[in-house]
Every structure is written in C-alpha cells, then in structure tokens.
Amino acid sequence: MSNASSPRSVDPAAPLRRVALLDRHGEWWDQRERISRLRVAFARMGIEFASFAKSEEIDAFAPDCVLVASPQDPKLTKFPTYGLVDRPMHAFLNVPRFVRNILTYDGHLILSPVLRQIVGDLAFSARKLDTGAAFFGITFPMTVLEPPALADPKLCYVASDLTRTQYDVLLERLAREGALRLHGAEGRWTGRLAGAYAGPLATDAEAICAAYRAAGAGLCLEACDDLNRHISPRLMEIVAGGAIAIANRSEHLAETFGDSLLYFDTAAGIDAAREQILAHLAWVKDNPEEAQRKIIRAHRVFADRFAIERLVPNLVELHRKTLVAKGYVPAPGERPEAMPSVSIITRTGGRSRPFLERALDSLVAQNYPNLQVVFVLHRHFDWMDELIAKYVPALKFKIVEALGSLRSTAIVRGMQAVDTDLFGMLDDDDELLPNHLRTLIKTLRFHDGRDWRGRILVAYASSYIVSDGKVYPERPQWRDAMFEERGELRVIEHYRFWNAEEMAQHFFYMMSNSWLAHRDVIDEEVLADPETDTCEDLYFELQFAQRSHFAFSGETTAIHHYHSEGNSTFVDAHRHQYDTLRHGLRTHMRTFPRMTQYRSHLTGRPERSEPAHHISPFQAPLPPAPGYVNPGTPPPDPTGTGARPAGGLAGRARAALKGLTARLGRKT
C-alpha cells in the first residue's frame, strides 16, 4: 500500500497554515497512530502540524488553531480551538465537566449527524452564539489502492486497549480456525489469543495499511451504531488499506457504503457471529474478483468523502467563519462608527513593565476601534509617557490618579472617568483573549430584552488561570470520577451560567477582567466607595447584580495570572475577613431574583451538600450492546469510560483517592 504522494499547496490567502493538536494521551499506541495520520495529511496540504500533551506547551508553537482530541481538556489557549467530538453521546452527556469543556471550544469537528445535533443543542441551550461545526475527523490519509492478498485471506484485527476485552471470546473462536491475525500494542494479546498475535505495528499511517492488505480482510466489531451514527476510524483504516471490510451491520453504515462491505448481524450471538464472519471469509476466497470489486467501491467512498485531505477544506472553512463569528477579526462590513465605545479600567503603578505591557498587548490584539484605557495610578512611574507613546494610536489613554488609595477607591475613580458606552476592567498583570470585546458586545446585544430578564447591562465570559509554577486544581464540583490529575499550570477558573440567587448566597462571582458593562449601571450608589482592599471587585459585581441580570457569553476569553505570592487575598489576608464582613453588611438587606434551572426526568440531581455544576448530567440513551459480547459482560457504562457515573460526593472521593494513589506511586 502506498499513500498518495502528490502534495497539494495551500492557497496563500487561506487562513490555516499551522495546526496544533492537544492530545493528553499522545503516548498511547492508538493515539500515536492517529497523530501520524494527521501529520501525513496536513503535510500534503502544506499545513505545519504538531501535537502537544498540555495546553501550556502550545503557546510557543503559535498555531492558527488548536484541535482538541478529548473532552477531558477545555480551551486553555488564546488560539481558536475546535474540539473533535467522536465519542457516543452517553460518553460525555453524563459528565458535566466534559459538557463544560466541549462548550469552551470555538467550534466542533464531527462526522456524525446525530452528534452534530446533540452538540448544537448544547450550544443553543448555552446561548453560545454562532458556534459552528465542520464535517471533519481523524479518519485516514488518502491512499492509492493496491490489490490485497485474497488467495488465502485472513482476518486482520487491530486493538490496543487492555480494558476493552468484551469481544475476546468471539476472537478466540475465530483464532481457533486459524483465521485471525491480531495486531496492536505489546501486551494486548495474551493467553489463548497469543498464538494469533502477528506483532506490533509502527505508528506511521503506513504499516497498518500493509497489515490489512497482507491479510486481505479487516474485521471491525464496532463499525457503527444507529443511535450515534458515528462510523469508526477502524472501518476507515480497513477500507483505506485496501482490504475487504467485514463489519457489524447498521443502517447508517449501509447507507454510506452500500454493498461494498460484508456485513454480519450486530444482534447475533457469539456462535452466530462467528459463523457469519467465517462464511464471509470463505466467500472472499472463492470469489476474489467480486471481492476486489467491493474493495474498489468501498475505497471510492472513502476517497471521495472521508479521506482526511477531503475533510481539511471543511476545517479551513470553519476556521475562516469562526475568526469573524467569534470576534477574532473584524467582520468585513464592520463600521467603526457603529461600534460602541469601550473603556478598560486598569489600576497600575506597582507592577513591572513586562506585566503591564503584556496586559496592554492583549488590548491591542482586540483590534477594536473606539477603545480607551483608563489608567488609575496607585503611584507614578517614570516610564509612563514612554509606555503610552508605544501604544498610541492603537489605544487611547485617560490618566486618573488614586495615589496610595485602597483598591476599591481606585475602581471608583476609574468608573467616575468612564465616558464611553461600555466599560470593563483589566488588572495590570492579566490578559484578555483577542476576541474578548467583540464576543461580549455580541452577547449584550443578543440578550438585551430577549426574555423575562429585560434589559441586560452586564455580559461576562469564562476565565482560566495561568500559574507561574504552583498547580491550582479544578474546583471540587468538577473533580469527578473521570478526572485525571496531571499537574497542569492552567485550569478553568470560572465557567458558570448566570444565577442571581447564587450571587445572593455568595456562591457566584466573575473574574474582574471577564465582564463588560453598560455605563448606565454606574450611579451614585455604585460610586459610594466601600473603602476596602480585598474582594473589592466582587463587591462591585454585587452592586451591578442589584441593577441588572448578567448575560454569559459561553466563551473563554479572560486570563487570570496567578502569582504564587502575589494574590491580594493572600498578601492582605489580615484585611480579608474584615473587608468581607463590610461587604456583607453593605449588601445584607438587599434582595436578588430567585432563579430556577430547568431539569427533566433525564437530568441528574446533585446531592444536597454538593455545589451546583451549572451543567447537569444527562442520562443519554445507550446503543444496544452487540449480541457477540463476552458472556457476563455488564451493561454499557453510561459514561463510556469504564468508570462509575460522575458527580456526587462519592464520585469526588473516588477521584481524590485515585489522585492520591498516583502521587504516592510517583514518589516511590
């Protein structure tokens, strides 16, 4: 088997030149193979490609976009991010953290029409605006069809996951007939199946094709189910490799490939499935020419519709649309005079110049007209004029003094100076993603007056932590049974849907750089300085919440830099309790609306003592188990991961124990 060798050059005007893949399990055998497939296909398209295990490693590569391989990972970089959704719906809908992570992406890459609908429903519910999806997945690079060995065909079966053994009894019975060639990672095939093991395969998107071609036939036991309608990459690699595919029947698979495959009954028991599979193998031996015609037809379907090179233009088109839809670049028809003016209040005077320039660089990256920085000076610094000259005319500046003041006083002085339509805040050591302003302005416009909440004066985004060395774990309500402790320096800090009732219970907050408000929210009461020095940003959010409901963009566009020694709550701990008391006293007699989140009979219920997820686990339907699974195999796991359902104190306790065990193991 040879891969198609003629490279295609990328149009110089195309917006996609460099792609990163975030794959936390890139060291696994099957993941290395998937990565190789993307590398081969992207290289032919003239697109530079690299794979990374952690988000924090991606920045230096500076890709045009990031592809995320697993819902274990949220968006945690500045780059447009697209999630690969290639798992059955029950594998993510029952895990609120997975749903949250899927919602952080700028768009989705999906081959299944059903999964596309499911993810679209989630985005609709979240009012995550203009979130697109592309027909794209990690199938297989384009191949040139070469004749397989059909004189004495065998069944090539590839697997590497040590935990997925539910078909081993069927495989053992096929192996007894001398009909099976097993491939996969070392150690996968042992016991009665060891004799059929034909060795490991190089993960280069080439060796696996040669293995299928040498066997003549490929066996796929989970080719597709008619609930999720997602065709397995295993089926694609068999067809791409030029072997005849023997696969379990589904309506969607038959609609796609017609009679070019050899099907056996998904509901068949082990003995019946064995007989059907062996009968197909005998037919191939007796009818090599007809089998070859099926191979040609199946390969044509693959080459025309599913080869990665055929799918890349869909990714490019999604990226092109997303850049505008998600506010990374101005829309072609955007008129600066029609855009609301914005002030960003930045309290400064105590940070180093590199930190402040990093914050201002993130404002320049907004590429937004009518943007003003309100510098509130805690103290003077001798390089201020030089700094301002560097950023004019991209940014306008207004200078306000609050020399030696408390932090709340600096915010009040900044709000007093606001003379624009909208305003927000940015600490001088934090950052905004390039699409922060445009997505929040779109959110304000979309939500305003749309429902019972009436006029909306505040919109906010999700934020994530970037630490300078200390690991900050996920918050307790997100540490489910599938959580994997990895010691990352980035973590989602806030992804919450608005709930005024939780705000009233001191359970809800936003990062100070994550919101954008209309200046009408400022009145004489808001400007009444509480004269506090910690949690002052939350105090003003409580004031805003008494005047307006907030609208959540669903986008992750704010970065909170954590310094191991520098957070004001820690540095000024001697004031924290007193300031919190005073904020409570100033808010205690106020009222907030009561809000009720929708729940259906399919929605999981949090335990009483459990903080709200803001995203509920859904009990999604499960596809029927194939009839040929091992005797005694338990029903399909609703999480699709082999773990117990997520959520609840028990689930978090299991996750904590798992993490502790892993840490102790590393120390020994």
GIHUNOR-V250307 format. One line per field, one symbol per residue. phi: phi as a letter, one per 20 degrees, with the letter a starting at -180 (. if undefined). psi: psi as a letter, one per 40 degrees, with the letter a starting at -180 (. if undefined). burial: + if it has 9 or more other C-alpha atoms within 8 Angstrom, else -. Layout:
phi: ???
psi: ???
burial: ???
This chain:
phi: .cffdefdeeggefecdbcddecfdfefgfffffffffffffffemdfcbdcecffeegfflffbcddecffdefcceegcceedcdfgffcfedgfffgffffffacdbeefffffffffffffflefleeccfbaeeafgcefcfeedfcfceecdacefeddfdffffgffffemddcecqfgnfdcmfeffefdofcfecmcfffffffffncddcecfaceeeldefggfffffffneeedcffbfffffedlefdddcffeffffffgfffffffffffecfffffffgffffffgfeccggffeggffffgfgffgefemfcffgefdgfeeffcddecebpceffgffffffgfffffldfmdcdefdefbfcfdfffffffdeegceccdcdbfmefffffffffffefcdfcbbcbffcdbdfgdffffffffgffefmfbffmfddccbcfccedeereedfgfgfdeefefdfcmeecbfebccegbfffgfemdcbcffeedccffffecfffeffflccclfffgffffffedafddefmedccddeedgddfffefdffegffffgfffffdgeedcfeccefbdfeefdffgeefffmcefdeffdfgfgfefggnffggffemcndfgfnnfffffffffffffffffffe
psi: hiihehihihhdeiehdhhihhgefeeiddddddddddddddddefhiiiiidideeddddgidihhhdiedhihfieihhhhhgfiideeddehdddddddeeidiihhdhdddddddddddddefgifhiiigiigciihihhihihedgiihhhhieheegeeedddddddddefehhhiaihedhabeeddeheiiiigeedddddddddddihhhefdiieddfhhiddddddddeeihhhiihiddddddebeeihiihdeiidddddddddddddddddgddddddddddddddddddeiddddddddddddddddddeediiidehhdeehiihhhhhhieeiiddddddddddddedfhifhhhhhhhdiiieedddddddehediiihhhhfheiiddddddddddehfidiiaihieeaiiideddddddddddddhedaeeahhehiiiiiihhiedihhiiideegaeehhhefieiihdhghihhdddddefehiiideeihiieeehadddehhefieifdddddddddeeeiiihhdeihehhhhhhdeehddddfdddddddddddddeedeiiiihhhhhiieehihiidehiidehihhgiiiihiieeiihehiihheeeeeiiiiiiddddddddddddddddddd.
burial: +-+------+-----+++++++++-+--+-+++++++++++++++++++-+++++++++---+++++++++--+++--++++++++-+++++++++++++++++++++++++++++-+---+++---+--+++++++++++++-+--+++--+++++-++------+-+++++++---+++++++--++---+--++---+-+-+++++++++-++++++--++++-++++++-++++++++++++++++-+++--+--+++-+-+-++++-++-+++-++--++--+--+++++++++-+++--+++++++-+++-+++-+++++++-+---------++++++++++-+---++-+++-+++-++--++++++++++--------+--+---+++--+++---++++++++++--+-++++++++++++++++++++++-++--+++------+++++++++++++--++-+--++++++-----++++++++----+++++---+-++++++++++-++---++----+++++-+++++++++-+++++++++++++++-+--+-+--++-++--++-++--------+----------+--+---+-----+++++------++++------++++--+-++++--++-+++--+---------
